Amino acid sequence: MLQNEIKSSFVELGKFLRQFSEVENIKDSSVLENELFFNDFADLIKLSQSHNGWFTPEQVHFSIQSWSKALTEDNLNQWVSNYDFSKTEKKKVGLILAGNIPLVGFHDFLSVLISGHDVLVKTSSNDQYLLKFLAKYLIAISPNLNSKITFVEDKLEGFDVVIATGSNNTSRYFEYYFKDKPNIIRKNRNSVAVLNGTESHEDLINLGEDIFRFFGLGCRNVSKLFVPKGYNFDAFFNAMFEYRDVIKYEKYANNYDYNKAVFLMSNFKLLDNEFLTIKEDSSYSSPISSVFYEYYEDIKDVENQLAKDAEQIQCIVSNNLIAKSVAFGKTQQPNLWDYADNVDTLAFLSKI
């Protein structure tokens, strides 16, 4: 298939996704194959929480809307314009996907197809249905994709290249098992925010979006704060109050109760607002419903530490305190060219 045909298919998919929002699903008669897919996708969104308790309609709609905004002709053209796939030999690329947030593996799926390769997909048991539905839609509007997309239920076999995402533990297995194939192996990463006390109330509310979106389950969620020595957390907690309804969700509340109890039984000092605990800790990975923090005296010390620990960090959020920071509230709105682990997937796929 020509890349232009594949791009056009994903542009049409973006138009399809644009019909679905948390407020209202608005059917657009110009969308291809809508009669076959519109109602079924609306039903799947409603059912997603029964498939994965963390996939609430709000979170699924957020992911869908994010992809609908990304899948435009302008975005796709801007993204692929820096690469030359004309001499790339078509390969079968195996994907082992995570399932921590809705459609977390879609970028890899898109990258493989738009670079001209065939894709073999092994979904996570936690996110089995959404990507398969979107693939079915793509095939319906572009039947030539049928031979390029395969979903694998059992062991992943018959691939030339692999992109695998998992925990730090599973990555060791992946690195051994796939050592003889070109690969990208992704491990656990976390995101951090660097504050200096001059942030506005709006900045801190937006930081709450980076913390609470997807209940904090994504690698782009902020799980650690760097704050200046003597920082007063009152303004932070006042802003977090905007997200107080998160405690009404049972799975989150159970995690809050459990993790708070574990911290207290261990005699850790906590700051707590009855739906979020924050704890002084040098680690990056905090449990659900908790954020770690660490004091600093010199911002250059933070820069040096983050540079040293770059392989553990996905995003850095600040008001330009650190180079290449993401703006508050934007961690879960990456561009197509914002790659996981800062590994350029399209560059990799163009050279295999």
N, C-alpha and C positions, 0 to 999 in steps of 0.2 A: 504494500500500500504506500502511496505517496504521503509525505508528511502533511501536506496541505489537507488531504482528506481526513487524516487523523485529527488534526487541529480543528477542522470544521465540526467533527463529531463531538469533540469536547466543548466547543462553543455552544452547540445545541444542547448538550447536557447542562451547561450553565444556565441556559434559558429555562430548561425543565425545572432545575432546582430553585430558580428564582420565584417560582409560584408558591413556595411553601415557607410560611413564617409562623412564629409562635402566636401572632395576633390573629391571622386569617390566611387560609389557603385560597388563592385567587387563580382560577383556571384561565389560561391564556390560549385562545383558540388557534393561535399561530404556532404553538409548540408542536413539534413533530411527535406522532404516535401518542398523543395525550390521552386519547380515548382508551387505549390499552393500559396505560401506566399510571395516570394521575391518581385515581382512587386507590389503587393498590399501594402506591407509595405513601399516601396519606395514612392508610391503615398500618403500614409497616412502622411509620414513625410512632403511632400510638402504641404499637406492640413492643417497641424497642426496650422499654423498661422491664417487660416481662422476660426478655432475653438476657438482659444485663441490668441489674438493679440500679446501677449508676447512670444509665442512659435515660435520664428523664427527658420528656418532650422538650423542655427548655434547652437542655444541653445538645440534644440531637438537632434541634432547629438552629442553634448557634453554629454548629459545624456545617450544616447544609447551607446556611446563608453565607458563611465565610467562603465556601467553595463556589457558590454562585457568583460572588463578587470577583473571585480569582479567575474563573473560566470565561474570560472575554477574549475576543480576537486580539485586541491591543496588548493585553497582558501576555498572552501566549506568544505573540510575535516578538515582543520585547524580550521575553525569556529565552527563546530558542535562537534568537538572532546572533548570539555570541558563539554558536557552535556549528560545526560542519559535520554532518552525518553522511555526506555523499559517498565517502569511502569506507564507512563502517559496515563490517560484515554482520549480517543478521545472526543473532544468537538467541538461545532460549535462556531467559533470565528467571531464576527461581526467587520468589519473595516469601520470606517467613515474617509474618506481620505480628505486631503487638495488638492489644485490644483494650488498652487502658482508657482511651477516649474515642468517641465515635469517629469513624473513618480515618483513624490515625495513619493507616497505611496507604491512603489514596495518593499521596504525592509520589511515592515510589511506583505505584501502579501506573500513574500518568507518565512519569519519567521514562519508564521502560517502553511504553507504547509510542510516545511521541519521538523517541530516538530511533524507532524503526524495528525494535526487537519484539520477540514473542515473550509472553509472560506466563509463568506457572505460579499460581498463587496458593499459598497455604495460610488461611486465615487463622486468627486466634479464636479459640472457643468462646471468648468474651465479645467478639464482634464478627459474627458469621454472616449476617444477613444484609447489611446496608451496602457493602461493596459489591456483593453478588447481584443485588438488584440493579445498581447503577451499571454494572457490566452488561446485564441483560438488556437494559435500555440502549446502551451504546451499540450493541449488536443489532438491535431492532432497527435503528436508524442508519447503521452502516454494516451490513451483513458481512463484508470482507473482514471485519474484526473477529468474527467467530473462530477463524482458524488461528488467531493470534492470542486468544485469551483462554486459559485453562485453569480451573480451580481444582486443587488436589485435596482429597479427603484424608489420605493416609500418608505414607512416607513420600517426601519430595525426591523425585528421581528424574533422570533424563535432562538435566539442566547443564548449561555451559558455564553459567555465572550465577552468583547468589548474592542477594542483599537480605540480611537477617537482622532482626531487631529483638532484643531480649534483655534480661537482667544481667548483672555482672557475672552471676553464676552460669547462666545458660550461654553467655558469650564465650566462656572457656570451652564449652562443648562445641559451639559453632566453629570456633577458631581451629579446633582439632579436626572436626569432621569435614570442614570445607577448605582445609589447608592447601589442597591441590587444585583449587578452582579460584579464578579471580573473584574477589569478594569485597563487600563492605559489611562489617560486623559492628552493629551499634549496641552500646552498653547503657547502663543507667546514667542519666545526667540530671542536673537540677539547675534552676535559675535563681538568681539572687537580685536583691535591690540594694543600692547604695544611697543612703540618705545623709544629709548634712544639717537638717533642722530648719532649712529655709523653704521646704516644700509647702505649697498651698494646700488648703483643705481639699480642693478639687484634685490635686496631684495624688493625695493620699487615698481619696475615694477611688481614683483610677487604679492605684496600686492594689486596692481590694479586688478589683477585677482580675488582676494578675494572680492573686492569691486564691480566690474562691472559684473562678471559672473551672468547670469540670471537677468541682470539689477538690481541687488541688492535685488531681491524679496525673497530670501531664508533665512532661519534662520541661515544658515552657512555663509552668507555674512557679511563681516565686515561693521558695521554701526557706529562704535565709535572708536576713537583713544585716547590713553593716551600718552601724550608727556611731556618731561621734561620742567620745567619752562624756558621760553626764547627760546623755540624750533623755528628754522627757517624753514618755510614750503617750501622754494624754491626747495630743493631737492625732496620733496614729489610731488610738482606740475610738476616739470620737468619729473619725472617718469610717472605721470598720463597722460602726453601728448600722451603716447603710445595708449591710449584708446579714443582719441578724436573723432573717427568715431562713437561713441555711440550716439552722438547728431544728427546724420543723420537719426536715427530711430524716426519716428514721435511720437510714444507714449512716448518714453523717453523724447524727446524734449518738448513735451507739459507739462510733469511733471516738467521738469527743469524750464521752463518759469513760471509756476504757483507757484511752491514752492519758487522760488527766489523772485517773486513779493510779496508773503505773508510775507516772511522774511523782505523784504525792507520796506513794509508798516508798519510793526511792529517795525521799526527802530533797527532791530538786526544788529550787526556788522558781516559782512561776508567776507570770502576770496573766490575768484571766479576765475575760469579759462575758463569761457564760456561754460562749459559742466558739471561742478561739483562745488557745493558750500560746504564750510566747515564752521561750526558754533560752537562757544564755547557753550557747553550745558552739563548739568549733566545727561540727559536722555540717554538711550541706543538705543532707536528706532528712527532712523532718516528717513525722507521721501525719496522716490526715487529721485535720482540725488543729494543727500546731504549726508554728513558724519558729525557727531558731533565730537568734540574733548574736552578734558579736560586736564589741566596741572597738573603735580605732582612734588613734590620736593624730595620725598623719595620713591623708588620702593616698599618698604615694605607697604607703605600706599595703593598703588595700589593692592598689593596682598591681603591685608585685605579687601579692598572694594569689590574686585571680589569674595572673599570667602563669604562675607556677602550677596552679590547679586547673588549667584551661581544659583538660580532658574530662573534667568532672562538671563543667559548666556549659549550659545550653544558651542562656540569655543573661545579660546584665542590664538591669533597669536603673536609670537615674536621670536626673536633669543635666545630662552632659558632664557629669562628674568623672566618668570613666569613658575612654574612647570607644566609639562604636556602640554606645548604649542604646537600648530600646526605650522609647518613651513610655511613661506610665500608662497602663491600660492597654498596651499594644502587643503584649507577648503572644497572645493567642490569635493574632492577626498577621501572620507572616506573609510576605510576598512569595511568589513562585520561586524566586531566586534566593530565598533565605533557606539554606539547606540545613537539615538536621546534622548535628555534630560538626557543622562547618565543613562537611565533606561534599564537594561539588558532584552530585550524582550524575548530572548530564555529561560533565567532563569525563567521568569514569566510564559511562556507557558509550561515549563516542570513541574510546580508545581500546575497548576490549576486542 
